[in-house]
Amino acid sequence: MSRPPAHPRRAIVLGATGHAGSAVVRELISRGVPVTAATRRASPPPNLAGLDIALASGDADDPGQLDAWIEGHDLVVDAAAPYPVWMFRPTVAAEADPQRHAQSRTARLIAAVRRHDATLALVGSFTTLPHPGTLRGELEPKLLYRSHPYFAVKETVESMVLTAAKTGLPAVVVNPTAFLGPWDFKDPSMAFLPTVLSGRVPVTVGRVVNVIDVRDVAAALVTAVWTKRFGERIPLSGHDVRMDELTGLACAMHGVSPPSLRGSSRASAALSYWAEAAFGVFGRPSPFPALPMLLIRYSYPMDPSPAQRELGTIIRPLSSTLRDAIDWYSSIGYLSPRS
């Protein structure tokens, strides 16, 4: 395998229409790298509208699709790694056996990247990092980890990529905490700020989480590729903030009332888990998936890692992240104009 160039000549972003993917597309463009956006969509959604990109439509699970996409690119950014949101969706092929699907997709992606002598950059998860639980508090993170397929799938994907890096694959893995910011275009019922600011979340919790601007994640990922930080997990953190403070700040910015009730994150996680399980027994999706509350309960305060500091990424103020995110959601009709 030839050594990757210092700067990519052309990049392809898998999952380019997602929140992280669209931010990476813009970051690469800002650094003068031509970008191909790979997506299942036939046309660019609003978060890619007007950008100078090549659009590659298709499904990564189709035979030969990854090779067809990657040919001619020397950087592959995977912002579409398997992400099981639901615990019980046997009718969705990728979620009927999410672990097996993740292993198969990752193996095919690694093989395709190798065949085309490209570099792989993966947007991972903070949940694969060592949890700083005390002896007394170690049991709950382990139970949470085993309670939902999301956690094991993320660990599987990252471990496979890092194992491949040990045998010569130039691979970068970044592990951001929860990210917010503009250009999110997921279903509004699954997006944190639209659900909170539309009054669909009556209860908030006091759990401390760490949030980072999606644009800072993209900048750090591209810098890690530039500086060839291959074969290691790179934790990316932003601001430690209590969930009730975060929702209160966002509601004040948008001119709406914050949730009127405050509850326990442990109780809320348990309730959402068992509610989803109960709906699953009857073959129906829960109105609120358990994963967001499980991730909140799994969260913890986080300082910037040595690797993050070495990358030199400047972290935006939380207020700027929230303001820009609210303006974005308003511009695409997910939120009403500010009061």
C-alpha positions as CSV (number, residue, x, y, z in Angstrom):
1,M,0.0,0.0,0.0
2,S,1.3,3.4,-0.9
3,R,1.6,6.1,1.7
4,P,-1.3,8.6,1.7
5,P,-0.6,12.1,0.5
6,A,-0.3,14.9,3.1
7,H,-3.5,16.4,1.9
8,P,-6.3,14.5,0.1
9,R,-6.7,15.2,-3.6
10,R,-10.4,14.2,-3.6
11,A,-12.6,13.0,-0.7
12,I,-15.9,11.1,-0.5
13,V,-18.1,11.4,2.5
14,L,-20.4,8.5,3.3
15,G,-23.5,9.8,5.1
16,A,-22.9,13.3,3.7
17,T,-26.5,14.3,4.3
18,G,-26.3,13.6,8.0
19,H,-25.5,16.1,10.7
20,A,-21.8,15.2,11.0
21,G,-21.4,14.3,7.3
22,S,-22.7,17.7,6.1
23,A,-20.3,19.5,8.5
24,V,-17.4,17.4,7.2
25,V,-18.3,18.2,3.6
26,R,-18.3,21.9,4.3
27,E,-15.0,21.7,6.2
28,L,-13.3,19.8,3.4
29,I,-14.6,22.3,0.8
30,S,-13.3,25.2,2.9
31,R,-9.8,23.6,2.8
32,G,-9.9,23.3,-1.0
33,V,-10.7,19.6,-1.3
34,P,-13.1,18.5,-4.0
35,V,-15.9,16.4,-2.3
36,T,-18.2,13.7,-3.4
37,A,-21.3,13.3,-1.2
38,A,-22.5,9.7,-1.0
39,T,-26.1,9.3,0.1
40,R,-29.3,7.3,-0.5
41,R,-31.0,10.5,-1.6
42,A,-31.5,11.3,-5.3
43,S,-31.0,15.0,-4.8
44,P,-29.2,17.2,-2.2
45,P,-31.3,18.1,0.9
46,P,-31.2,21.6,2.3
47,N,-28.1,21.0,4.4
48,L,-26.1,20.5,1.2
49,A,-28.0,22.9,-1.1
50,G,-25.8,25.2,-3.1
51,L,-22.5,23.5,-2.3
52,D,-20.0,22.7,-5.0
53,I,-20.1,18.9,-4.7
54,A,-20.5,15.8,-6.7
55,L,-23.5,13.7,-5.6
56,A,-23.3,9.9,-5.6
57,S,-26.6,8.2,-4.9
58,G,-26.9,4.6,-3.9
59,D,-26.9,2.2,-1.0
60,A,-23.6,1.1,0.6
61,D,-25.1,-2.3,1.3
62,D,-25.5,-3.0,-2.5
63,P,-22.8,-5.3,-3.9
64,G,-20.0,-3.4,-5.4
65,Q,-21.3,0.0,-4.4
66,L,-18.5,0.9,-2.0
67,D,-15.9,0.2,-4.7
68,A,-17.8,2.2,-7.2
69,W,-18.0,5.2,-4.9
70,I,-14.4,5.1,-3.6
71,E,-12.7,4.7,-6.9
72,G,-10.8,8.0,-7.7
73,H,-10.9,9.2,-4.1
74,D,-8.0,9.1,-1.7
75,L,-9.9,10.0,1.5
76,V,-13.1,8.2,2.6
77,V,-14.9,9.8,5.5
78,D,-17.4,7.4,7.1
79,A,-20.1,9.5,8.8
80,A,-22.7,6.8,8.2
81,A,-21.4,4.0,10.4
82,P,-24.2,1.8,11.7
83,Y,-26.3,3.6,14.3
84,P,-29.1,1.4,15.7
85,V,-31.6,3.8,17.3
86,W,-34.3,1.3,18.2
87,M,-34.0,-1.9,20.3
88,F,-36.9,-3.7,18.5
89,R,-37.2,-3.2,14.8
90,P,-37.0,-6.7,13.3
91,T,-38.6,-5.5,10.1
92,V,-35.6,-3.3,9.2
93,A,-32.9,-5.5,7.8
94,A,-30.0,-3.6,9.2
95,E,-31.5,-3.6,12.7
96,A,-32.8,-7.2,12.8
97,D,-29.2,-8.2,13.6
98,P,-27.4,-4.9,14.0
99,Q,-24.1,-6.4,15.2
100,R,-23.9,-8.7,12.2
101,H,-24.8,-5.9,9.8
102,A,-22.1,-3.6,11.4
103,Q,-19.4,-6.3,11.1
104,S,-20.3,-7.0,7.5
105,R,-20.5,-3.4,6.4
106,T,-17.3,-2.4,8.2
107,A,-15.3,-5.4,6.7
108,R,-16.5,-4.4,3.2
109,L,-15.6,-0.8,3.8
110,I,-12.1,-1.5,5.1
111,A,-11.5,-3.9,2.2
112,A,-12.6,-1.3,-0.4
113,V,-10.5,1.4,1.2
114,R,-7.5,-0.9,1.0
115,R,-8.1,-1.8,-2.6
116,H,-8.1,1.9,-3.6
117,D,-5.1,2.9,-1.5
118,A,-7.2,5.5,0.4
119,T,-7.3,6.9,3.9
120,L,-10.3,6.2,6.1
121,A,-11.7,8.7,8.6
122,L,-14.4,7.4,11.0
123,V,-16.8,9.5,13.1
124,G,-17.1,7.4,16.2
125,S,-18.7,7.8,19.6
126,F,-17.6,8.8,23.0
127,T,-19.3,5.7,24.4
128,T,-16.4,3.6,23.2
129,L,-14.0,5.5,25.5
130,P,-13.2,4.2,29.0
131,H,-16.0,5.3,31.3
132,P,-14.6,7.1,34.4
133,G,-16.9,5.4,36.8
134,T,-15.8,4.9,40.4
135,L,-15.8,1.5,41.9
136,R,-19.2,2.2,43.2
137,G,-20.4,3.6,40.0
138,E,-19.0,1.1,37.5
139,L,-22.0,-1.2,37.4
140,E,-24.5,1.2,35.9
141,P,-22.4,2.1,32.8
142,K,-21.8,-1.6,32.2
143,L,-25.6,-2.3,32.4
144,L,-26.3,0.6,30.1
145,Y,-23.7,-0.6,27.7
146,R,-25.4,-4.0,27.5
147,S,-29.0,-2.6,27.4
148,H,-29.0,-1.3,23.8
149,P,-27.4,-2.5,20.6
150,Y,-26.0,1.0,19.9
151,F,-23.2,0.6,22.3
152,A,-21.9,-2.7,21.1
153,V,-22.2,-1.7,17.5
154,K,-20.1,1.4,17.9
155,E,-17.5,-0.6,19.8
156,T,-17.4,-3.3,17.0
157,V,-17.0,-0.7,14.2
158,E,-14.3,1.2,15.9
159,S,-12.4,-1.9,17.0
160,M,-12.4,-3.3,13.4
161,V,-11.1,0.0,12.0
162,L,-8.4,0.3,14.7
163,T,-7.3,-3.3,14.2
164,A,-7.0,-2.7,10.4
165,A,-4.8,0.3,11.2
166,K,-2.4,-1.9,13.0
167,T,-1.8,-3.7,9.8
168,G,-1.2,-0.7,7.7
169,L,-4.6,0.9,6.9
170,P,-4.2,4.7,7.3
171,A,-7.3,5.3,9.5
172,V,-8.4,8.2,11.8
173,V,-11.1,7.7,14.4
174,V,-12.6,10.7,16.2
175,N,-14.8,10.2,19.3
176,P,-17.0,13.3,19.8
177,T,-19.4,13.8,22.7
178,A,-23.0,14.9,21.9
179,F,-22.9,17.4,19.1
180,L,-25.2,20.3,18.2
181,G,-25.1,23.0,15.6
182,P,-26.4,23.8,12.2
183,W,-27.1,21.5,9.2
184,D,-29.0,18.8,11.0
185,F,-31.7,17.4,8.8
186,K,-32.9,14.2,10.6
187,D,-36.5,13.7,11.4
188,P,-37.5,16.6,13.7
189,S,-39.0,14.1,16.2
190,M,-35.5,12.7,16.6
191,A,-33.7,16.0,16.9
192,F,-33.0,17.4,20.4
193,L,-33.6,21.1,20.0
194,P,-36.7,20.9,17.9
195,T,-38.4,18.5,20.3
196,V,-37.5,20.7,23.3
197,L,-38.3,24.0,21.8
198,S,-41.6,22.8,20.4
199,G,-42.7,21.9,23.9
200,R,-42.7,18.1,23.3
201,V,-40.4,17.4,26.2
202,P,-42.2,18.1,29.5
203,V,-39.4,16.9,31.8
204,T,-35.8,17.8,32.0
205,V,-33.0,16.3,34.1
206,G,-30.0,17.6,36.0
207,R,-27.4,15.1,34.5
208,V,-24.2,16.7,33.3
209,V,-23.5,16.0,29.6
210,N,-20.7,17.3,27.3
211,V,-21.7,18.9,24.0
212,I,-19.5,20.0,21.1
213,D,-20.3,22.0,18.0
214,V,-20.5,19.7,15.0
215,R,-18.4,22.2,13.0
216,D,-15.6,21.7,15.6
217,V,-15.9,18.0,15.2
218,A,-15.5,18.3,11.4
219,A,-12.5,20.6,11.8
220,A,-10.8,18.2,14.2
221,L,-11.4,15.2,12.0
222,V,-9.9,16.9,8.9
223,T,-6.9,18.2,10.9
224,A,-6.4,14.6,12.3
225,V,-6.3,13.4,8.7
226,W,-3.9,16.2,7.7
227,T,-1.5,15.4,10.5
228,K,-1.9,11.6,10.0
229,R,-3.1,10.7,13.5
230,F,-3.7,7.2,12.4
231,G,-4.6,4.2,14.6
232,E,-5.9,5.9,17.8
233,R,-9.1,7.0,19.3
234,I,-9.2,10.8,19.5
235,P,-11.7,12.0,22.1
236,L,-13.4,15.3,21.2
237,S,-15.2,17.3,24.0
238,G,-16.7,20.7,24.2
239,H,-18.7,22.1,27.1
240,D,-19.8,20.4,30.3
241,V,-23.4,21.5,31.0
242,R,-26.4,20.1,33.0
243,M,-29.3,19.1,30.8
244,D,-31.7,21.4,32.6
245,E,-29.3,24.3,32.1
246,L,-28.8,23.5,28.4
247,T,-32.6,23.3,27.8
248,G,-33.1,26.5,29.8
249,L,-30.5,28.4,27.7
250,A,-32.0,27.2,24.4
251,C,-35.5,28.0,25.5
252,A,-34.5,31.5,26.6
253,M,-32.8,32.1,23.2
254,H,-35.9,31.0,21.3
255,G,-38.3,32.8,23.6
256,V,-40.3,29.8,24.9
257,S,-40.9,28.4,28.3
258,P,-38.5,25.6,29.4
259,P,-39.9,22.2,30.5
260,S,-42.0,22.6,33.6
261,L,-40.9,19.4,35.4
262,R,-37.5,18.1,36.5
263,G,-36.9,14.4,37.0
264,S,-34.2,11.9,37.6
265,S,-32.1,10.8,34.7
266,R,-31.9,7.3,36.1
267,A,-35.7,7.0,36.4
268,S,-36.2,8.6,33.0
269,A,-33.8,6.2,31.3
270,A,-35.4,3.2,32.9
271,L,-38.9,4.4,32.0
272,S,-38.0,5.1,28.4
273,Y,-36.3,1.7,28.1
274,W,-39.2,-0.3,29.5
275,A,-41.7,1.8,27.4
276,E,-39.8,0.9,24.2
277,A,-39.7,-2.7,25.3
278,A,-43.4,-2.8,26.0
279,F,-44.2,-1.2,22.6
280,G,-41.8,-3.7,21.0
281,V,-43.8,-6.7,22.4
282,F,-46.7,-5.5,20.2
283,G,-44.5,-4.8,17.2
284,R,-44.9,-1.0,17.5
285,P,-42.3,1.7,17.8
286,S,-42.2,3.7,21.0
287,P,-43.2,7.4,20.6
288,F,-39.8,8.1,22.3
289,P,-36.8,5.8,21.7
290,A,-34.9,4.9,24.8
291,L,-31.4,5.7,23.3
292,P,-31.3,9.5,23.9
293,M,-32.0,9.0,27.6
294,L,-29.6,6.1,27.9
295,L,-26.9,8.3,26.3
296,I,-27.7,11.1,28.7
297,R,-27.4,8.7,31.6
298,Y,-24.2,7.3,30.3
299,S,-22.7,10.8,29.9
300,Y,-20.1,12.4,32.2
301,P,-18.0,15.6,32.4
302,M,-15.1,15.5,30.0
303,D,-12.0,17.6,29.7
304,P,-10.2,18.0,26.3
305,S,-7.9,15.1,25.7
306,P,-4.2,15.5,25.0
307,A,-4.9,14.4,21.4
308,Q,-7.6,17.1,21.0
309,R,-5.3,19.8,22.4
310,E,-2.6,18.8,20.0
311,L,-5.0,19.2,17.0
312,G,-5.5,22.8,18.1
313,T,-9.2,22.9,17.3
314,I,-10.8,26.0,18.7
315,I,-14.1,25.2,20.5
316,R,-16.9,27.6,19.8
317,P,-18.9,29.1,22.7
318,L,-22.0,27.0,23.6
319,S,-24.2,30.1,23.1
320,S,-23.0,30.4,19.5
321,T,-23.6,26.7,18.8
322,L,-27.2,27.0,20.2
323,R,-27.9,30.2,18.4
324,D,-26.7,28.9,15.0
325,A,-28.6,25.6,15.5
326,I,-31.8,27.3,16.4
327,D,-31.5,29.6,13.3
328,W,-30.9,26.6,11.1
329,Y,-33.9,24.7,12.4
330,S,-36.0,27.8,12.0
331,S,-34.8,28.2,8.4
332,I,-35.9,24.7,7.4
333,G,-39.3,24.9,9.1
334,Y,-38.5,22.7,12.1
335,L,-39.1,25.6,14.5
336,S,-41.4,28.6,14.4
337,P,-39.7,32.0,14.2
338,R,-38.3,33.3,17.5
339,S,-40.8,35.0,19.8
